[in-house]
Amino acid sequence: MRLCDRDIEAWLDEGRLSITPRPPVERINGATVDVRLGNKFRTFRGHTAAFIDLSGPKDEVSAALDRVMSDEIVLPDGEAFYLHPGELALAVTFESVTLPPDLVGWLDGRSSLARLGLMVHVTAHRIDPGWSGCIGA
């Protein structure tokens, strides 16, 4: 099911859908809600690993990923995050979203940023029904 702006606002009013902090009406448009980039990031460190075997035991896969990822970077309010050419960063949304069990969400980047060469979204687009939390971007 896809909701239009009126339905999104009604579901928010009824508590069927939760976005915290609630976006102003100006950020709810068509069938979308504009969310913002949060202050938590992880970047990929320069590494020489030829590959990461994702078929191995979960603890080994996690350890391999931790070797190539930075610790979580949490920026104080108002501080800028600098992404340098060739770097990849994972982040989360500022807003926390709670979907009901009968609604799937979808996260897409802004085409205006993509035209500048910034890939806004590199993880899964789908947000499963029942999801609650910040969204990985």
N, C-alpha and C positions, 0 to 999 in steps of 0.2 A: 504494500500500500504506500502511496505517495501522498503527502499532505500539502495542501496549498497554504499560503500565508495565513488566511483566516483560520484554517484548521489548526495550524501550528499554534497560533495565539490561543485558540479555544482549548486545545489539549494542555497548554501551559497553565491556563486559568483553572482548568478542572483538575490539575495535578496528575494527569495521565502521562505526561511527558515533563521531565525536569531538566532545565538548563540553569546552572548556578555559576556566576550570577546571571540573572535573567537578562537576556539581550533586549535593548530598547527596540521599539517597533521599527526603527530605521534600519536595523540589521536583519529583519525578517522580510524577505522579498521573494515573490513568486513561490517556489517550492523549496527555498533555501533559508538557512540561518548563517550569517557570517560569524564565524568564531575567530578568536584571536590566538596568537602564539603565546604560550606560557613562558615561564622563566626557568624551566628545567631542560637541560640538554645533555647529550652524550655525543662525543665525536670519535671518529676512528683514528687511532694512533698510527703513525707510520709503522708498517710491519713488513716482514719478509716471509710470512707464512704462505706457502704455495697453495694451500687449500685448508679448509676446515671440514672435517668429516662429520656431516650432520647425521649419519646413520649410527654413530657410536652411542654409548650410554649417555643419558641426559647430563650427568655431572661432568663428563668429559667435554661434551659439546658446550656447556655453560662455561667451563674453565677456558676453553679455546676462544670463545667469544669475548670473555672478560680480558683476555690477553691483548685483543686488538681494539677494545673499546676503552674510552676514558672512564674515570669515575664520573658519577653524576655531577654536573655543573649546575649550581643553583645561583641565579643572579639576584642580587637585591633589587627592589623596585626601582625602576628608572635607569638601571645600568644596561648598557648596550651589549649585545652578543655580536661578535665579529666573525663572520664566516669568510674565510679566505679562498681564493681561487683554487679549485681542485679538492677542497675539503668537503666532507659529508658529515652532517650533524643530524641526529635524531632528537626530536623534541616532543612536547605534548601541548595540548591546547590549554589556554588559560581557563576556559569554562569546563566544568564537570557536567557530564550528560548522563541521564538515566532514562533508558528506553523501556517501554512496557514490553511484555512478552509477545505482543502482536504487531510490532513495528520494527523494521530494520532501518538502520541509518546508513549514510554514505558520506564519505569525506573526499572532497576534490580540492585541488589547488586552484588558485586564481590564474586565469590565462594571462592576465597582464604581467604577472611575475614570471610565468613560463616564457613569455616572449623576450624577457630580459636574460634568459638563460638560467633562471633559478628553478630547479625542480622542487616544488613545494611539498610534494607528497610521494614518499618512496616505500611506504608500508602498505598493508592491506587497506583497500578502500572501504570494505564493508564493516559496519558496526552491528554486531549481532543483537537480535532481540533480547531484552533483559540486561544489556550491558549497563554498567554504572561506573563512572570515573572519567578522568581526563582521557582524551583521545590521542594516540600516537600519531605524529605527523612527520 
